C-alpha cells in the first residue's frame, strides 16, 4: 500500500506497486507516498519519501498515488481530487464514505482490476495477496486516456454521474 503506514498484516510498512501495473500507465512526475530508498525501480521522477510527508509538499504535474491504506486514505484521495491530475491505486471498497466522496463524486474514470494485486516489498520480493480487490482511479483527461489504453485487465468505467 502506500509508503507511510502499516502494510498488509502489519508485516511491512512499505509496499510497492508491481511494474505490470505501472508501466502501461506511462510516466509520472511525482509520487507523494514513496517507499524509502533504495527501491528496485523508480515510480516517478520526484519521490516524496519518509520522513517527509507528501501531504505537506506542493504537488505538481502528473501524480502516482498508492496511498497509505487505512484511516488517512481519504486525505490522500481528497488531495488528488483537488489536484486533478493523477491516478490512485486503492482498494475497491465502493461502500465506504471515502470511496463515495472522493471516487464516485470526484473521479473521472475507474478501472476495477480483474485480479488482486500482489504488492512487492522494497527489496523487490513479492508479498502476500491483499485482503481486498483493487482499482485504479483517474483524475483528469490524460489519466482517463491512460487507463483506457493501458491494456490492464479489468472493468473500465466513465460517466457514472448524472
Protein Blocks (a to p, Z undefined) as FASTA:
>chain_A
ZZkbccehhlafbdcddfklmmmnopafbdckbccdddfbdfbfbdcddfbdfklpcceh
jddddddedjklmmmmmmmmmnopacddddfdfkbmklmmmmmmmmmbdcddfbdcdddd
fkopacdddfbdcddddedjklmmmmmmnopacdddehkbZZ
